């Protein structure tokens, strides 16, 4: 579907549902076509984060399947339902469905068929969401082993499965994650070349692993090199390039390179505002980091102006009741300059916003209340 490939997911969903309707009206009814169209409509809805609609489409498809009559068709729909559940982080129910899918596909195709083992990374993710990390790692390593055997170690699908393994390792095995990321990078440089997008993404992962291990100087060097290539290959006005700018800036600031970090953050902010818009989440993230970087350099006037602008933008674009962190940030900048009365007003507003959202006992809410208490003590 051209609309799906063009990322017009709402239109794609509409077209797939229309196709399902046409198949329903055919004589005789084309049940297989209805099921496939509903699956694609669900996938389109999921791409738009419309998980409720996706589940509705798949529930309609599920009614048309029968495990005994057509186990392959049944397994395909169950797999699609499991993926939607994972999107909602309903890991327990997804786990049950995925195990049933693997069982059926193993009976039909065998344990090493692509149809069988493509469900294993999803099962690994469900285990990960349940904090069953060792089981998740074992499952994904088995999938990697099967990919290497059936497709070869340099196959793109094998490397993508290794990327899934890397995601798990990043969270709780930093040293292993670095080794895995370096191995993946070496293969991609060989197969795809040093300037391919997937190669550059792998270099980003190596930088993340180095940062997680506290090896910031090496991470900075890696990001400098990646950023130089990205600016040459895809340009500066590209989300991945800007993301690297922001990460490099953060690392520079952490190592005390405030001036260069500030400069890099300003470039990232300007680029994000231009291509993503001034109210995009990534734009706000970099502007917040810029405020903190200015404050740590005692550039308080600039920090205050930047924080004040963030409050104005978030209140206007998202609604004052939905944002508390800009006021906490603004209050901290004011407090630092001895403007305690103005800071108190911002802290009180932040606390009210959090408590209005029933987040009284969250760490963010408690942090806002601590900021207010500290302000009152100084005041």
LUMNUDREN-831835 format. One record per residue (C-alpha): residue number from 1; residue in one letter; chain; x negated, y negated, z negated. Coordinates in steps of 0.5 Angstrom, whole numbers, plus 500, padded with zeros to 3 digits. Example, Ala and Ser with C-alpha at 12.3 -4.5 7.8 and 13.67 -1.06 7.14 Angstrom:
<pts>
+-----+-----+-------+-----+-----+-----+
|   n | res | chain |   u |   v |   w |
+-----+-----+-------+-----+-----+-----+
|   1 |   A |     A | 475 | 509 | 484 |
|   2 |   S |     A | 473 | 502 | 486 |
+-----+-----+-------+-----+-----+-----+
</pts>
This chain:
<pts>
+-----+-----+-------+-----+-----+-----+
|   n | res | chain |   u |   v |   w |
+-----+-----+-------+-----+-----+-----+
|   1 |   X |     A | 500 | 500 | 500 |
|   2 |   X |     A | 497 | 493 | 502 |
|   3 |   X |     A | 500 | 490 | 496 |
|   4 |   X |     A | 497 | 494 | 491 |
|   5 |   X |     A | 490 | 494 | 495 |
|   6 |   X |     A | 491 | 486 | 495 |
|   7 |   X |     A | 492 | 487 | 487 |
|   8 |   X |     A | 499 | 484 | 488 |
|   9 |   X |     A | 502 | 489 | 483 |
|  10 |   X |     A | 509 | 486 | 482 |
|  11 |   X |     A | 510 | 487 | 490 |
|  12 |   X |     A | 507 | 494 | 490 |
|  13 |   X |     A | 511 | 496 | 484 |
|  14 |   X |     A | 518 | 493 | 488 |
|  15 |   X |     A | 516 | 497 | 495 |
|  16 |   X |     A | 514 | 503 | 491 |
|  17 |   X |     A | 521 | 503 | 488 |
|  18 |   X |     A | 524 | 502 | 494 |
|  19 |   X |     A | 521 | 508 | 497 |
|  20 |   X |     A | 523 | 512 | 492 |
|  21 |   X |     A | 530 | 509 | 493 |
|  22 |   X |     A | 530 | 511 | 500 |
|  23 |   X |     A | 527 | 518 | 499 |
|  24 |   X |     A | 533 | 519 | 494 |
|  25 |   X |     A | 538 | 517 | 499 |
|  26 |   X |     A | 535 | 522 | 505 |
|  27 |   X |     A | 539 | 528 | 507 |
|  28 |   X |     A | 536 | 533 | 504 |
|  29 |   X |     A | 533 | 529 | 498 |
|  30 |   X |     A | 526 | 528 | 498 |
|  31 |   X |     A | 524 | 530 | 491 |
|  32 |   X |     A | 517 | 530 | 492 |
|  33 |   X |     A | 517 | 523 | 495 |
|  34 |   X |     A | 521 | 520 | 490 |
|  35 |   X |     A | 516 | 523 | 485 |
|  36 |   X |     A | 510 | 520 | 488 |
|  37 |   X |     A | 513 | 514 | 489 |
|  38 |   X |     A | 515 | 513 | 482 |
|  39 |   X |     A | 508 | 515 | 480 |
|  40 |   X |     A | 505 | 509 | 484 |
|  41 |   X |     A | 510 | 504 | 482 |
|  42 |   X |     A | 508 | 506 | 475 |
|  43 |   X |     A | 501 | 505 | 476 |
|  44 |   X |     A | 503 | 498 | 479 |
|  45 |   X |     A | 506 | 497 | 473 |
|  46 |   X |     A | 500 | 499 | 469 |
|  47 |   X |     A | 496 | 495 | 473 |
|  48 |   X |     A | 500 | 489 | 470 |
|  49 |   X |     A | 500 | 491 | 463 |
|  50 |   X |     A | 507 | 493 | 464 |
|  51 |   X |     A | 507 | 499 | 460 |
|  52 |   X |     A | 514 | 500 | 458 |
|  53 |   X |     A | 516 | 499 | 465 |
|  54 |   X |     A | 511 | 504 | 467 |
|  55 |   X |     A | 514 | 509 | 462 |
|  56 |   X |     A | 521 | 508 | 465 |
|  57 |   X |     A | 518 | 510 | 472 |
|  58 |   X |     A | 515 | 516 | 469 |
|  59 |   X |     A | 521 | 518 | 465 |
|  60 |   X |     A | 525 | 518 | 472 |
|  61 |   X |     A | 519 | 522 | 475 |
|  62 |   X |     A | 519 | 527 | 469 |
|  63 |   X |     A | 526 | 529 | 470 |
|  64 |   X |     A | 525 | 531 | 477 |
|  65 |   X |     A | 519 | 536 | 475 |
|  66 |   X |     A | 519 | 543 | 472 |
|  67 |   X |     A | 513 | 546 | 469 |
|  68 |   X |     A | 515 | 553 | 472 |
|  69 |   X |     A | 518 | 551 | 479 |
|  70 |   X |     A | 512 | 547 | 481 |
|  71 |   X |     A | 506 | 546 | 475 |
|  72 |   X |     A | 502 | 542 | 479 |
|  73 |   X |     A | 507 | 537 | 480 |
|  74 |   X |     A | 509 | 537 | 473 |
|  75 |   X |     A | 502 | 536 | 471 |
|  76 |   X |     A | 501 | 530 | 475 |
|  77 |   X |     A | 506 | 527 | 472 |
|  78 |   X |     A | 504 | 529 | 465 |
|  79 |   X |     A | 497 | 526 | 467 |
|  80 |   X |     A | 500 | 519 | 469 |
|  81 |   X |     A | 504 | 519 | 463 |
|  82 |   X |     A | 498 | 520 | 458 |
|  83 |   X |     A | 494 | 515 | 462 |
|  84 |   X |     A | 500 | 510 | 460 |
|  85 |   X |     A | 500 | 512 | 453 |
|  86 |   X |     A | 492 | 511 | 452 |
|  87 |   X |     A | 493 | 504 | 455 |
|  88 |   X |     A | 498 | 503 | 449 |
|  89 |   X |     A | 493 | 507 | 445 |
|  90 |   X |     A | 498 | 512 | 443 |
|  91 |   X |     A | 492 | 517 | 443 |
|  92 |   X |     A | 495 | 523 | 439 |
|  93 |   X |     A | 501 | 524 | 444 |
|  94 |   X |     A | 496 | 523 | 450 |
|  95 |   X |     A | 492 | 528 | 447 |
|  96 |   X |     A | 497 | 533 | 447 |
|  97 |   X |     A | 499 | 532 | 454 |
|  98 |   X |     A | 492 | 532 | 457 |
|  99 |   X |     A | 491 | 539 | 453 |
| 100 |   X |     A | 497 | 541 | 457 |
| 101 |   X |     A | 495 | 538 | 463 |
| 102 |   X |     A | 488 | 542 | 463 |
| 103 |   X |     A | 491 | 548 | 461 |
| 104 |   X |     A | 496 | 548 | 467 |
| 105 |   X |     A | 491 | 546 | 472 |
| 106 |   X |     A | 486 | 551 | 470 |
| 107 |   X |     A | 491 | 556 | 471 |
| 108 |   X |     A | 492 | 553 | 478 |
| 109 |   X |     A | 485 | 551 | 480 |
| 110 |   X |     A | 480 | 554 | 475 |
| 111 |   X |     A | 476 | 550 | 470 |
| 112 |   X |     A | 471 | 547 | 475 |
| 113 |   X |     A | 476 | 544 | 480 |
| 114 |   X |     A | 476 | 537 | 481 |
| 115 |   X |     A | 483 | 537 | 479 |
| 116 |   X |     A | 482 | 540 | 472 |
| 117 |   X |     A | 476 | 536 | 470 |
| 118 |   X |     A | 478 | 529 | 472 |
| 119 |   X |     A | 483 | 530 | 466 |
| 120 |   X |     A | 477 | 531 | 461 |
| 121 |   X |     A | 474 | 524 | 461 |
| 122 |   X |     A | 481 | 522 | 459 |
| 123 |   X |     A | 482 | 527 | 453 |
| 124 |   X |     A | 475 | 525 | 451 |
| 125 |   X |     A | 478 | 518 | 450 |
| 126 |   X |     A | 484 | 520 | 447 |
| 127 |   X |     A | 479 | 523 | 442 |
| 128 |   X |     A | 475 | 517 | 441 |
| 129 |   X |     A | 481 | 513 | 439 |
| 130 |   X |     A | 483 | 518 | 434 |
| 131 |   X |     A | 475 | 517 | 431 |
| 132 |   X |     A | 474 | 524 | 433 |
| 133 |   X |     A | 467 | 522 | 436 |
| 134 |   X |     A | 463 | 528 | 436 |
| 135 |   X |     A | 469 | 532 | 440 |
| 136 |   X |     A | 470 | 526 | 444 |
| 137 |   X |     A | 462 | 526 | 446 |
| 138 |   X |     A | 462 | 534 | 447 |
| 139 |   X |     A | 468 | 533 | 452 |
| 140 |   X |     A | 465 | 528 | 456 |
| 141 |   X |     A | 458 | 531 | 456 |
| 142 |   X |     A | 462 | 537 | 459 |
| 143 |   X |     A | 465 | 533 | 464 |
| 144 |   X |     A | 458 | 530 | 466 |
| 145 |   X |     A | 455 | 537 | 466 |
| 146 |   X |     A | 461 | 540 | 471 |
| 147 |   X |     A | 460 | 533 | 475 |
| 148 |   X |     A | 453 | 534 | 476 |
| 149 |   X |     A | 454 | 542 | 478 |
| 150 |   X |     A | 460 | 541 | 483 |
| 151 |   X |     A | 458 | 534 | 486 |
| 152 |   X |     A | 451 | 533 | 484 |
| 153 |   X |     A | 447 | 528 | 479 |
| 154 |   X |     A | 447 | 522 | 484 |
| 155 |   X |     A | 454 | 523 | 486 |
| 156 |   X |     A | 458 | 516 | 485 |
| 157 |   X |     A | 463 | 520 | 481 |
| 158 |   X |     A | 458 | 523 | 477 |
| 159 |   X |     A | 455 | 517 | 475 |
| 160 |   X |     A | 462 | 514 | 473 |
| 161 |   X |     A | 463 | 520 | 468 |
| 162 |   X |     A | 456 | 518 | 465 |
| 163 |   X |     A | 458 | 511 | 465 |
| 164 |   X |     A | 464 | 514 | 461 |
| 165 |   X |     A | 459 | 517 | 456 |
| 166 |   X |     A | 455 | 511 | 455 |
| 167 |   X |     A | 461 | 507 | 453 |
| 168 |   X |     A | 462 | 512 | 447 |
| 169 |   X |     A | 455 | 512 | 445 |
| 170 |   X |     A | 455 | 505 | 445 |
| 171 |   X |     A | 459 | 505 | 439 |
| 172 |   X |     A | 456 | 509 | 435 |
| 173 |   X |     A | 449 | 512 | 438 |
| 174 |   X |     A | 445 | 506 | 440 |
| 175 |   X |     A | 438 | 509 | 441 |
| 176 |   X |     A | 442 | 515 | 445 |
| 177 |   X |     A | 446 | 509 | 449 |
| 178 |   X |     A | 439 | 506 | 451 |
| 179 |   X |     A | 436 | 512 | 454 |
| 180 |   X |     A | 443 | 514 | 458 |
| 181 |   X |     A | 443 | 507 | 461 |
| 182 |   X |     A | 436 | 507 | 463 |
| 183 |   X |     A | 437 | 514 | 466 |
| 184 |   X |     A | 444 | 511 | 470 |
| 185 |   X |     A | 440 | 505 | 472 |
| 186 |   X |     A | 434 | 509 | 475 |
| 187 |   X |     A | 439 | 513 | 479 |
| 188 |   X |     A | 443 | 507 | 482 |
| 189 |   X |     A | 437 | 503 | 484 |
| 190 |   X |     A | 434 | 510 | 488 |
| 191 |   X |     A | 441 | 511 | 491 |
| 192 |   X |     A | 444 | 504 | 492 |
| 193 |   X |     A | 438 | 499 | 491 |
| 194 |   X |     A | 437 | 494 | 486 |
| 195 |   X |     A | 442 | 489 | 489 |
| 196 |   X |     A | 448 | 493 | 489 |
| 197 |   X |     A | 454 | 491 | 484 |
| 198 |   X |     A | 454 | 498 | 481 |
| 199 |   X |     A | 446 | 497 | 480 |
| 200 |   X |     A | 447 | 490 | 477 |
| 201 |   X |     A | 452 | 493 | 472 |
| 202 |   X |     A | 448 | 498 | 470 |
| 203 |   X |     A | 442 | 493 | 468 |
| 204 |   X |     A | 447 | 489 | 464 |
| 205 |   X |     A | 449 | 495 | 460 |
| 206 |   X |     A | 441 | 496 | 459 |
| 207 |   X |     A | 441 | 489 | 456 |
| 208 |   X |     A | 447 | 491 | 452 |
| 209 |   X |     A | 444 | 497 | 449 |
| 210 |   X |     A | 437 | 493 | 448 |
| 211 |   X |     A | 441 | 487 | 444 |
| 212 |   X |     A | 445 | 493 | 440 |
| 213 |   X |     A | 438 | 495 | 438 |
| 214 |   X |     A | 436 | 488 | 436 |
| 215 |   X |     A | 431 | 488 | 441 |
| 216 |   X |     A | 433 | 481 | 444 |
| 217 |   X |     A | 427 | 479 | 447 |
| 218 |   X |     A | 427 | 485 | 452 |
| 219 |   X |     A | 435 | 484 | 453 |
| 220 |   X |     A | 433 | 477 | 455 |
| 221 |   X |     A | 428 | 479 | 460 |
| 222 |   X |     A | 433 | 484 | 463 |
| 223 |   X |     A | 439 | 479 | 463 |
| 224 |   X |     A | 434 | 473 | 466 |
| 225 |   X |     A | 432 | 478 | 472 |
| 226 |   X |     A | 439 | 480 | 473 |
| 227 |   X |     A | 442 | 473 | 473 |
| 228 |   X |     A | 437 | 471 | 478 |
| 229 |   X |     A | 439 | 477 | 483 |
| 230 |   X |     A | 446 | 476 | 482 |
| 231 |   X |     A | 446 | 468 | 483 |
| 232 |   X |     A | 442 | 470 | 490 |
| 233 |   X |     A | 447 | 476 | 492 |
| 234 |   X |     A | 454 | 474 | 489 |
| 235 |   X |     A | 453 | 467 | 487 |
| 236 |   X |     A | 454 | 463 | 481 |
| 237 |   X |     A | 461 | 462 | 482 |
| 238 |   X |     A | 463 | 469 | 480 |
| 239 |   X |     A | 466 | 472 | 474 |
| 240 |   X |     A | 460 | 477 | 473 |
| 241 |   X |     A | 455 | 472 | 474 |
| 242 |   X |     A | 458 | 467 | 469 |
| 243 |   X |     A | 459 | 473 | 464 |
| 244 |   X |     A | 451 | 474 | 464 |
| 245 |   X |     A | 450 | 467 | 463 |
| 246 |   X |     A | 454 | 467 | 457 |
| 247 |   X |     A | 451 | 473 | 454 |
| 248 |   X |     A | 444 | 470 | 456 |
| 249 |   X |     A | 446 | 464 | 452 |
| 250 |   X |     A | 448 | 468 | 446 |
| 251 |   X |     A | 441 | 472 | 446 |
| 252 |   X |     A | 437 | 465 | 446 |
| 253 |   X |     A | 441 | 462 | 441 |
| 254 |   X |     A | 440 | 468 | 436 |
| 255 |   X |     A | 433 | 467 | 437 |
| 256 |   X |     A | 432 | 460 | 436 |
| 257 |   X |     A | 432 | 458 | 443 |
| 258 |   X |     A | 437 | 453 | 442 |
| 259 |   X |     A | 436 | 448 | 447 |
| 260 |   X |     A | 436 | 453 | 453 |
| 261 |   X |     A | 442 | 457 | 450 |
| 262 |   X |     A | 446 | 450 | 450 |
| 263 |   X |     A | 444 | 449 | 457 |
| 264 |   X |     A | 446 | 456 | 459 |
| 265 |   X |     A | 453 | 455 | 455 |
| 266 |   X |     A | 454 | 449 | 459 |
| 267 |   X |     A | 453 | 452 | 466 |
| 268 |   X |     A | 458 | 458 | 464 |
| 269 |   X |     A | 463 | 453 | 461 |
| 270 |   X |     A | 463 | 449 | 467 |
| 271 |   X |     A | 463 | 455 | 472 |
| 272 |   X |     A | 469 | 458 | 468 |
| 273 |   X |     A | 473 | 452 | 468 |
| 274 |   X |     A | 472 | 452 | 475 |
| 275 |   X |     A | 474 | 459 | 477 |
| 276 |   X |     A | 478 | 461 | 472 |
| 277 |   X |     A | 481 | 455 | 469 |
| 278 |   X |     A | 480 | 451 | 463 |
| 279 |   X |     A | 485 | 455 | 459 |
| 280 |   X |     A | 482 | 462 | 460 |
| 281 |   X |     A | 480 | 466 | 454 |
| 282 |   X |     A | 473 | 467 | 457 |
| 283 |   X |     A | 472 | 459 | 458 |
| 284 |   X |     A | 475 | 458 | 451 |
| 285 |   X |     A | 470 | 463 | 448 |
| 286 |   X |     A | 464 | 460 | 451 |
| 287 |   X |     A | 466 | 453 | 449 |
| 288 |   X |     A | 467 | 455 | 442 |
| 289 |   X |     A | 460 | 458 | 442 |
| 290 |   X |     A | 458 | 451 | 445 |
| 291 |   X |     A | 461 | 448 | 439 |
| 292 |   X |     A | 457 | 452 | 434 |
| 293 |   X |     A | 450 | 451 | 438 |
| 294 |   X |     A | 451 | 444 | 438 |
| 295 |   X |     A | 452 | 444 | 430 |
| 296 |   X |     A | 446 | 448 | 429 |
| 297 |   X |     A | 442 | 443 | 432 |
| 298 |   X |     A | 446 | 438 | 428 |
| 299 |   X |     A | 449 | 435 | 434 |
| 300 |   X |     A | 455 | 433 | 430 |
| 301 |   X |     A | 458 | 428 | 434 |
| 302 |   X |     A | 458 | 432 | 441 |
| 303 |   X |     A | 460 | 438 | 437 |
| 304 |   X |     A | 466 | 434 | 434 |
| 305 |   X |     A | 468 | 432 | 441 |
| 306 |   X |     A | 468 | 439 | 444 |
| 307 |   X |     A | 472 | 442 | 438 |
| 308 |   X |     A | 477 | 437 | 438 |
| 309 |   X |     A | 478 | 438 | 446 |
| 310 |   X |     A | 479 | 445 | 445 |
| 311 |   X |     A | 484 | 444 | 439 |
| 312 |   X |     A | 488 | 440 | 444 |
| 313 |   X |     A | 487 | 445 | 450 |
| 314 |   X |     A | 490 | 451 | 446 |
| 315 |   X |     A | 495 | 447 | 443 |
| 316 |   X |     A | 498 | 445 | 450 |
| 317 |   X |     A | 497 | 451 | 454 |
| 318 |   X |     A | 498 | 457 | 448 |
| 319 |   X |     A | 502 | 453 | 443 |
| 320 |   X |     A | 500 | 451 | 437 |
| 321 |   X |     A | 503 | 456 | 433 |
| 322 |   X |     A | 499 | 462 | 437 |
| 323 |   X |     A | 492 | 459 | 435 |
| 324 |   X |     A | 489 | 458 | 429 |
| 325 |   X |     A | 481 | 459 | 430 |
| 326 |   X |     A | 480 | 452 | 434 |
| 327 |   X |     A | 483 | 449 | 428 |
| 328 |   X |     A | 478 | 453 | 423 |
| 329 |   X |     A | 472 | 451 | 428 |
| 330 |   X |     A | 474 | 444 | 428 |
| 331 |   X |     A | 475 | 443 | 421 |
| 332 |   X |     A | 468 | 446 | 420 |
| 333 |   X |     A | 465 | 441 | 424 |
| 334 |   X |     A | 468 | 436 | 420 |
| 335 |   X |     A | 466 | 439 | 414 |
| 336 |   X |     A | 459 | 439 | 416 |
| 337 |   X |     A | 459 | 431 | 417 |
| 338 |   X |     A | 462 | 430 | 410 |
| 339 |   X |     A | 469 | 428 | 413 |
| 340 |   X |     A | 472 | 433 | 408 |
| 341 |   X |     A | 479 | 430 | 408 |
| 342 |   X |     A | 480 | 431 | 416 |
| 343 |   X |     A | 477 | 438 | 415 |
| 344 |   X |     A | 482 | 439 | 410 |
| 345 |   X |     A | 488 | 438 | 414 |
| 346 |   X |     A | 485 | 442 | 420 |
| 347 |   X |     A | 484 | 448 | 415 |
| 348 |   X |     A | 491 | 448 | 412 |
| 349 |   X |     A | 494 | 448 | 419 |
| 350 |   X |     A | 490 | 454 | 420 |
| 351 |   X |     A | 492 | 457 | 414 |
| 352 |   X |     A | 499 | 456 | 415 |
| 353 |   X |     A | 499 | 458 | 422 |
| 354 |   X |     A | 496 | 465 | 420 |
| 355 |   X |     A | 501 | 466 | 414 |
| 356 |   X |     A | 507 | 464 | 419 |
| 357 |   X |     A | 504 | 470 | 423 |
| 358 |   X |     A | 505 | 475 | 417 |
| 359 |   X |     A | 497 | 475 | 417 |
| 360 |   X |     A | 496 | 473 | 410 |
| 361 |   X |     A | 492 | 479 | 408 |
| 362 |   X |     A | 487 | 479 | 415 |
| 363 |   X |     A | 480 | 478 | 414 |
| 364 |   X |     A | 481 | 472 | 419 |
| 365 |   X |     A | 487 | 469 | 414 |
| 366 |   X |     A | 482 | 470 | 408 |
| 367 |   X |     A | 477 | 467 | 412 |
| 368 |   X |     A | 481 | 461 | 413 |
| 369 |   X |     A | 483 | 460 | 406 |
| 370 |   X |     A | 476 | 461 | 404 |
| 371 |   X |     A | 474 | 455 | 408 |
| 372 |   X |     A | 480 | 451 | 405 |
| 373 |   X |     A | 477 | 453 | 398 |
| 374 |   X |     A | 470 | 451 | 400 |
| 375 |   X |     A | 473 | 444 | 403 |
| 376 |   X |     A | 477 | 443 | 397 |
| 377 |   X |     A | 471 | 444 | 392 |
| 378 |   X |     A | 466 | 439 | 396 |
| 379 |   X |     A | 472 | 434 | 397 |
+-----+-----+-------+-----+-----+-----+
</pts>
